[in-house]
Amino acid sequence: MKNTSRPEHISNDRKGIAKWFSLAVLLIAQIGTMGDNSGLSVATESLISELGASVSDIAFANAMYPMIAGACMVAGGMLGLIWGWKRLFQVGALLLCTSEIIASYTDSIQVFIFIARVLSGFGASFLIPAVLGLIAGIYTDKKDRAIAFGAVAAALGLANTGAPLIFGLLIDRFNYRVAFEFLAVWFGIVFLLGFFLDKVENQKEKISFDFIGSILASTGLISFIFGLLKIPEWGVLSPLLPNIHILGISPTLPLVAFGIAVLFILIKWEEKFEIKNGSCLVPKSFISSPQLKDGLYMCGIVFFVLGAYILIGITYCQLVAGYSATDTAMLLSVFSIAMLFTSLITPTKFANISSRKLCIIGIYLCFFAALSGALGTETDSVNVIFYGSSLFTGLGCGIIASQASLIVTAAVNQRDAIQSGGVQATSRNIGQTIGIAVLGSVLMFSLTSTVKSDTENSEIISSQTKEQIEDISYIPFSSDKDFYTLISENITQEKDYPELVNINKEARKSSAQLSWLVLSIICLISTFTLTKNIPDYSLSKRKS
């Protein structure tokens, strides 16, 4: 049930355009964090050539940010209450600025991963909860808050397209170091702009930081996230890599189970800590409010769909359809413009529609996006229907994102609403991780199974090649060139290569289509299971 405790005083008396100055600063910060996260993927080739990084190093560098950020964002939400939200914002910006400087000038991939990317994760774990907390604190009017959260959702779509483009241009024109220098300047400006943010008054009572809870939250979330991310690489039960196992089974499920167990212990610890100190990392209201839980589900499902779309759609376009960086940017621009459009107009033009109905509409649009992806996938390319996956994903995610934070903050009192930025951001990371893990597993296991079964049933392929294909632990989703390299290293009968390539092409198409269909089913089920407690009235109407 919604807590109606009187909110703390907020010192925000700006009017007209001036009252949106703080929002503009927060959007610049939000775009920067997304740019840091998504822009790294464009620098892969440069990092390999200039720092001698391996593919495994690049994968680890990409995973480091969401692991650290996702694990520490809950603690960041509590630190905002203790330090003040402006200070948390500026500390986060300063850490990110420092991380980009280190990334720009280091000549060691290990320093890049374990110092620059770790600092980046810590910076995001402060800055992102601060952005969400400041919005909840500064914009207390329902209409203003709805517009502000809608603008943040639009910024996510804009950054997902703009960051790789800008990174790519800077790398092509100069080098990857200039791209990270650009981000360092960006976050330096964000730090300075933080001095001019509207102030959210600090809590009067003294708040004790929950160190033990922070350790439990970080340990549990890192184990859970890392375990899920490694499922496509390590396997679910049977280990895909012979030297990575625990008592003969894949480490992924033990890691996930350990993470869940630690998070369960965290909840029990938080109950006692809140009773004793009056505040904690995860207030009881976060656990007991069905509306808040569904709001967090909506935060997560946006990034679940985005992660799945990039994993299935963008990967297929680049590896199979031969999309260049420019082609990919054009496809992403369809998504970006669609998300920008619905994120901005939903809180204003559709303010009379209930939040629950809007979320259901958004999920249905994601359902149609998945169907478009399946219908638009062809053996060696994608057809025009495939662009529907980008369009509907952007439209649907924009609508859901415009409502998700509103649903969360409307479920609790003002102090808890401001603190909820940490758990909102964590739910995004978990949603994206689950999307990548689930759909990545479907993609990989389906591909491997289909290639092996079609090879076994082929009347053309020799029995020796069939045995050798069966001995390959898993078939990675790859381009024709990379698949040819794989079979040339494992298959001795060269006469079977052309037929194996054809089998892989068809298996690649069917596994991608199956992944899209699984996503569509998950979306359909979500409309019934994850929206029950979302208010059946509008959360965007201005207070009377």
C-alpha positions in Angstrom: 0.0 0.0 0.0 1.2 3.5 -0.8 2.8 5.3 2.2 1.4 8.7 2.7 4.0 10.1 5.1 4.7 13.8 4.7 7.6 14.3 2.3 10.7 16.2 3.4 11.1 19.8 2.3 12.5 20.3 -1.1 14.2 23.5 -2.0 13.1 23.8 -5.7 11.4 27.2 -6.3 12.4 27.7 -10.0 9.6 28.4 -12.4 9.1 28.0 -16.2 12.0 26.9 -18.2 14.4 27.5 -15.3 13.0 24.6 -13.3 14.1 22.2 -16.0 17.8 23.2 -15.7 18.5 20.5 -13.2 16.8 17.9 -15.4 19.1 18.9 -18.3 22.1 18.4 -16.2 20.8 15.0 -15.0 20.1 14.0 -18.6 23.7 14.9 -19.7 25.0 12.7 -16.8 22.7 9.8 -17.8 23.8 10.0 -21.4 27.4 9.9 -20.3 27.0 6.7 -18.3 25.2 5.0 -21.2 27.9 6.2 -23.5 30.6 4.7 -21.3 28.8 1.4 -21.2 27.8 1.1 -24.9 30.7 2.9 -26.5 33.3 0.4 -25.3 32.1 -2.2 -27.8 33.1 0.0 -30.7 36.7 0.1 -29.3 37.2 -3.6 -29.4 39.5 -3.8 -32.5 41.6 -0.8 -31.2 42.1 -2.4 -27.8 43.2 -5.6 -29.4 45.7 -3.9 -31.7 47.1 -1.3 -29.4 47.0 -3.0 -26.0 47.4 -6.6 -27.1 44.1 -7.5 -25.6 42.5 -10.9 -26.3 38.9 -11.6 -27.1 38.6 -12.9 -23.5 40.0 -9.6 -22.2 37.5 -7.6 -24.1 34.6 -9.8 -22.9 35.9 -9.3 -19.3 36.2 -5.6 -19.8 32.6 -5.4 -21.0 31.3 -7.5 -18.1 33.2 -5.5 -15.5 31.0 -2.4 -15.7 27.6 -4.1 -15.2 29.0 -6.4 -12.5 30.5 -3.6 -10.4 27.7 -1.1 -11.1 24.9 -3.6 -10.6 26.4 -4.9 -7.3 27.0 -1.5 -5.8 24.0 0.6 -6.9 21.9 -0.5 -3.9 24.6 0.9 -1.6 24.8 4.0 -3.7 21.1 4.6 -3.0 21.8 4.6 0.8 24.9 6.8 0.5 22.7 9.5 -1.1 20.8 9.8 2.1 24.0 10.0 4.1 26.2 12.3 1.9 23.5 14.2 0.1 22.4 13.6 -3.4 24.4 16.4 -5.0 27.6 15.1 -3.4 26.9 11.5 -4.5 26.2 12.9 -8.0 29.6 14.7 -8.1 31.6 11.9 -6.6 30.2 9.6 -9.2 31.0 12.0 -12.0 34.6 12.5 -10.6 35.1 8.7 -10.4 33.9 8.3 -14.0 36.1 11.2 -15.2 39.1 9.5 -13.5 38.3 6.1 -15.0 38.2 7.6 -18.5 41.5 9.4 -18.0 43.1 6.1 -17.0 41.5 4.3 -19.9 42.9 6.9 -22.2 46.5 6.8 -21.1 47.2 3.3 -19.9 49.3 0.9 -22.0 48.2 -2.2 -20.1 45.0 -4.1 -20.7 45.0 -5.3 -17.1 45.1 -1.7 -15.8 42.3 -0.9 -18.3 40.1 -3.8 -16.9 40.9 -3.8 -13.2 41.4 -0.1 -12.6 39.7 1.9 -15.3 36.6 -0.3 -15.8 36.3 -1.0 -12.0 36.3 2.8 -11.3 33.8 3.3 -14.1 31.5 0.7 -12.4 31.8 2.4 -9.0 31.2 5.8 -10.6 28.1 4.6 -12.3 26.9 3.0 -9.1 26.9 6.5 -7.5 25.9 8.6 -10.4 22.9 6.7 -11.7 21.1 6.3 -8.3 21.9 10.0 -7.8 20.2 10.9 -11.1 17.1 9.0 -10.2 17.1 10.2 -6.6 17.5 13.8 -7.5 14.6 13.6 -10.0 12.4 12.1 -7.2 13.6 14.8 -4.8 13.5 17.8 -7.0 10.3 17.1 -9.0 7.6 16.3 -6.4 4.7 17.3 -8.6 3.3 14.2 -10.3 3.2 15.8 -13.8 6.7 17.2 -13.5 8.1 13.9 -12.2 6.4 12.0 -15.0 7.9 14.3 -17.6 11.4 14.1 -16.0 11.3 10.3 -15.8 10.1 10.2 -19.4 13.0 12.4 -20.5 15.4 10.0 -18.7 13.9 7.1 -20.6 14.4 9.0 -23.9 18.0 9.7 -23.0 18.6 6.0 -22.7 17.4 5.4 -26.3 19.4 8.4 -27.5 22.6 7.3 -25.8 22.3 3.7 -27.1 22.5 5.0 -30.7 24.5 8.1 -30.3 27.4 6.8 -28.1 28.6 4.1 -30.5 28.3 6.5 -33.5 30.4 9.2 -31.7 32.9 6.7 -30.4 33.2 5.2 -33.9 33.8 8.6 -35.5 36.4 9.5 -32.9 38.2 6.2 -33.2 38.1 6.3 -37.1 39.3 9.9 -37.2 41.8 9.7 -34.3 42.1 6.6 -32.0 40.3 5.0 -29.1 42.3 7.1 -26.6 40.7 10.3 -27.9 37.3 8.8 -27.5 37.9 8.1 -23.8 39.4 11.6 -23.4 36.2 12.9 -24.8 34.3 11.0 -22.1 36.7 12.3 -19.5 35.9 15.9 -20.5 32.2 15.0 -20.6 32.2 13.8 -17.0 34.4 16.7 -15.9 31.7 19.1 -17.2 29.0 17.0 -15.4 31.0 17.3 -12.2 31.1 21.1 -12.5 27.4 21.3 -13.5 26.6 19.4 -10.3 27.3 22.6 -8.3 24.3 24.2 -9.9 21.8 21.5 -9.3 18.7 22.3 -7.3 19.3 21.1 -3.7 17.4 18.3 -2.1 17.4 18.8 1.7 19.3 16.1 3.6 17.6 14.1 6.3 17.6 15.6 9.8 18.3 12.3 11.6 21.7 10.6 11.6 21.9 7.6 9.3 24.3 4.8 9.8 25.8 3.2 6.7 25.2 -0.5 6.4 28.7 -2.0 5.7 27.7 -5.6 6.3 24.6 -5.2 4.1 26.8 -3.6 1.4 29.2 -6.6 1.4 26.3 -9.0 1.3 24.6 -7.1 -1.5 27.8 -6.8 -3.6 28.7 -10.5 -3.1 25.3 -11.8 -3.8 24.7 -9.6 -6.9 28.2 -10.2 -8.4 27.7 -14.0 -8.0 24.2 -13.9 -9.5 25.1 -11.6 -12.4 28.4 -13.3 -13.2 26.9 -16.8 -13.1 24.1 -15.8 -15.5 26.5 -14.1 -17.9 28.6 -17.2 -18.1 25.8 -19.7 -19.0 26.4 -19.4 -22.8 30.1 -19.9 -22.3 30.3 -22.4 -19.5 27.0 -24.3 -20.0 24.0 -24.9 -17.6 24.7 -28.4 -16.1 27.3 -30.1 -18.3 30.5 -28.0 -18.5 31.2 -26.8 -22.0 34.8 -26.2 -21.2 36.6 -29.2 -19.7 38.9 -27.3 -17.4 36.1 -25.1 -15.9 33.8 -27.2 -13.6 32.8 -27.9 -10.0 32.7 -31.6 -9.2 32.0 -32.3 -12.9 29.2 -29.8 -13.4 29.2 -26.3 -14.8 29.9 -23.5 -12.2 27.1 -21.3 -13.5 24.2 -22.7 -11.4 26.3 -23.0 -8.2 27.3 -19.4 -8.7 23.7 -18.3 -9.3 22.4 -20.3 -6.3 25.1 -18.9 -4.0 24.2 -15.4 -5.1 20.5 -16.0 -4.4 21.4 -17.5 -1.0 23.5 -14.5 0.0 20.7 -12.1 -1.2 18.2 -14.0 1.0 20.6 -13.6 4.0 20.8 -9.9 3.0 17.0 -9.5 3.3 17.0 -11.0 6.8 19.9 -8.8 7.8 18.2 -5.7 6.5 15.1 -6.3 8.6 17.1 -6.3 11.7 19.3 -3.3 10.7 16.3 -1.1 9.8 14.6 -1.9 13.2 17.8 -0.9 15.0 18.8 2.1 12.9 15.7 3.4 11.2 17.2 3.1 7.7 18.9 0.4 5.6 20.0 -0.5 2.1 16.7 -2.2 1.3 13.9 -0.7 3.4 11.0 -3.0 4.3 8.7 -0.9 2.1 10.8 -2.1 -0.9 10.0 -5.8 -0.1 6.5 -5.5 1.2 5.0 -3.2 -1.5 3.5 -5.3 -4.4 3.3 -2.1 -6.5 7.0 -1.3 -6.0 7.9 -4.9 -7.0 6.0 -4.6 -10.2 7.6 -1.2 -10.9 11.0 -2.9 -10.5 9.9 -5.6 -12.9 9.1 -2.9 -15.4 12.5 -1.3 -14.9 14.0 -4.8 -15.5 11.9 -5.8 -18.5 12.9 -2.7 -20.5 16.6 -3.8 -20.3 15.7 -7.5 -20.6 14.1 -6.7 -24.0 17.0 -4.3 -25.0 19.6 -6.9 -24.1 17.8 -9.6 -26.0 17.3 -7.3 -29.1 21.0 -6.4 -29.2 22.0 -10.0 -28.6 19.7 -11.5 -31.3 19.0 -8.8 -33.8 22.2 -6.7 -33.9 24.4 -9.8 -33.7 22.5 -11.4 -36.7 22.7 -8.2 -38.7 26.5 -7.8 -38.2 27.6 -11.5 -38.4 25.2 -12.9 -40.9 23.7 -10.0 -43.0 27.0 -8.2 -43.2 25.9 -4.9 -41.7 28.6 -2.3 -41.5 28.8 0.2 -38.6 26.8 2.7 -40.6 24.1 0.1 -41.5 23.9 -0.9 -37.8 23.6 2.7 -36.7 20.7 3.3 -39.2 18.9 0.3 -37.7 19.6 1.5 -34.2 18.4 5.0 -35.1 14.9 3.5 -35.9 14.9 2.1 -32.3 16.3 5.3 -30.8 13.8 7.7 -32.5 10.9 5.4 -31.6 12.0 5.2 -27.9 12.6 8.9 -27.8 9.2 9.6 -29.2 7.1 7.4 -26.8 9.2 8.3 -23.8 8.5 12.0 -24.3 4.9 11.9 -25.4 3.5 9.3 -23.1 3.6 11.4 -19.9 1.9 14.3 -21.6 -0.3 13.1 -24.5 -1.4 9.9 -22.7 -1.7 11.1 -19.2 -5.3 10.0 -18.9 -4.5 6.3 -19.6 -3.7 4.2 -16.5 -0.1 3.2 -15.8 -1.1 -0.5 -15.9 -2.7 -0.2 -19.3 0.3 1.7 -20.7 2.8 -0.9 -19.4 0.7 -3.7 -21.0 0.6 -1.8 -24.3 4.4 -1.4 -24.1 4.9 -5.1 -23.5 2.6 -6.0 -26.4 4.6 -3.8 -28.7 7.8 -5.7 -27.5 5.8 -8.9 -28.3 5.3 -7.6 -31.9 8.9 -6.6 -32.1 9.9 -10.2 -31.4 7.5 -11.6 -34.0 8.9 -9.0 -36.5 12.4 -10.2 -35.7 11.5 -13.8 -36.3 9.6 -13.1 -39.6 12.4 -10.7 -40.8 15.2 -13.2 -40.4 16.5 -14.9 -43.5 19.3 -17.4 -44.2 21.9 -14.9 -45.3 20.2 -11.6 -44.5 17.2 -9.8 -43.0 14.2 -8.4 -44.9 12.2 -5.2 -44.5 10.0 -6.8 -41.8 13.0 -7.0 -39.6 13.0 -3.2 -39.2 9.7 -3.7 -37.3 11.7 -5.3 -34.5 13.7 -2.1 -34.1 10.6 0.1 -34.4 8.4 -1.9 -32.0 11.2 -2.4 -29.5 11.8 1.3 -29.3 8.1 2.2 -29.1 7.4 -0.4 -26.4 10.5 0.2 -24.3 9.9 3.9 -24.4 6.3 3.5 -23.0 7.3 1.1 -20.3 10.4 3.2 -19.2 8.3 6.3 -18.9 6.1 4.6 -16.3 8.5 2.3 -14.5 10.2 4.8 -12.2 6.8 6.5 -11.5 5.3 3.2 -10.4 8.2 2.7 -8.0 8.4 6.2 -6.5 4.6 6.4 -6.1 4.5 3.2 -4.0 6.5 4.6 -1.0 7.1 7.7 1.0 9.3 10.5 -0.2 12.5 9.4 1.5 12.2 5.8 0.3 11.2 7.1 -3.2 14.4 9.1 -3.4 16.5 6.2 -2.1 14.9 3.8 -4.6 17.2 4.9 -7.4 19.7 2.3 -6.4 17.3 -0.7 -6.6 15.8 0.7 -9.8 19.3 0.8 -11.4 20.1 -2.6 -10.1 16.9 -4.1 -11.5 18.0 -2.7 -14.9 21.3 -4.5 -14.8 19.7 -7.8 -13.6 17.0 -7.5 -16.3 19.7 -7.1 -19.0 21.8 -9.9 -17.6 18.8 -12.3 -17.5 17.9 -11.3 -21.1 21.4 -12.0 -22.4 21.7 -15.2 -20.4 18.3 -16.7 -21.3 18.2 -15.7 -25.0 21.9 -16.4 -25.4 21.5 -19.9 -24.0 18.5 -20.5 -26.4 20.5 -19.2 -29.3 23.7 -21.2 -28.5 22.1 -24.5 -27.4 19.6 -24.5 -30.3 22.3 -23.8 -32.8 24.6 -26.5 -31.5 21.8 -29.1 -31.3 20.5 -28.3 -34.8 24.0 -28.4 -36.4 24.7 -31.8 -34.8 21.4 -33.4 -35.6 21.3 -32.1 -39.2 24.9 -33.3 -39.7 24.0 -36.7 -38.3 20.9 -37.0 -40.6 22.8 -35.9 -43.7 23.3 -38.5 -46.4 26.2 -36.5 -47.9 28.5 -36.0 -44.9 30.9 -38.8 -44.1 30.7 -40.8 -40.9 34.1 -39.6 -39.8 32.9 -35.9 -40.0 29.8 -36.8 -38.1 31.8 -38.2 -35.2 34.1 -35.1 -35.2 31.1 -32.7 -35.2 29.6 -34.6 -32.3 32.9 -34.2 -30.4 32.7 -30.3 -30.6 31.3 -29.2 -27.2 29.3 -26.3 -28.6 28.9 -24.4 -31.9 29.3 -20.6 -31.4 27.0 -18.2 -33.3 29.4 -16.8 -35.8 29.9 -15.6 -39.4 30.5 -18.0 -42.3 34.2 -17.1 -42.2 34.5 -17.9 -38.5 32.5 -21.1 -38.8 34.8 -22.2 -41.6 37.8 -21.6 -39.4 36.2 -23.7 -36.6 35.5 -26.7 -38.8 39.0 -26.4 -40.5 40.5 -26.8 -37.0 38.3 -29.7 -36.0 37.2 -31.6 -39.2 39.6 -33.5 -41.3 37.4 -34.2 -44.4 37.6 -31.0 -46.4 35.0 -32.3 -48.9 32.4 -32.0 -46.2 33.1 -28.3 -45.5 30.6 -26.8 -48.1 27.7 -28.9 -46.7 28.6 -28.1 -43.1 28.6 -24.4 -43.9 25.1 -24.8 -45.5 23.9 -26.7 -42.4 25.2 -24.0 -40.1 23.5 -21.3 -42.2 20.1 -22.9 -41.8 20.7 -23.8 -38.1 21.8 -20.2 -37.5 18.6 -18.9 -39.0 16.3 -21.3 -37.1 18.1 -20.7 -33.8 17.7 -16.9 -34.2 14.0 -17.3 -35.0 13.5 -19.6 -32.0 15.2 -17.0 -29.8 12.8 -14.3 -31.1 9.8 -16.6 -30.5 11.0 -17.4 -26.9 11.2 -13.6 -26.3 7.7 -13.1 -27.7 6.3 -15.8 -25.3 8.1 -14.2 -22.3 6.6 -10.8 -23.3 3.1 -12.4 -23.6 3.4 -14.1 -20.2 4.7 -10.9 -18.6 1.5 -9.0 -19.4 -0.4 -11.3 -17.1 2.2 -12.0 -14.4 4.2 -8.8 -13.9 1.5 -6.1 -14.1 -1.1 -7.2 -11.6 -0.1 -4.6 -8.9 0.5 -1.6 -11.2 -2.1 1.1 -10.5 -5.1 1.0 -12.8 -5.1 4.8 -12.9 -2.7 7.4 -14.3 0.4 8.3 -12.3 1.1 11.2 -14.6 -1.7 13.6 -13.8 -0.8 16.8 -12.0 -1.9 17.1 -8.4 -5.1 19.0 -8.0 
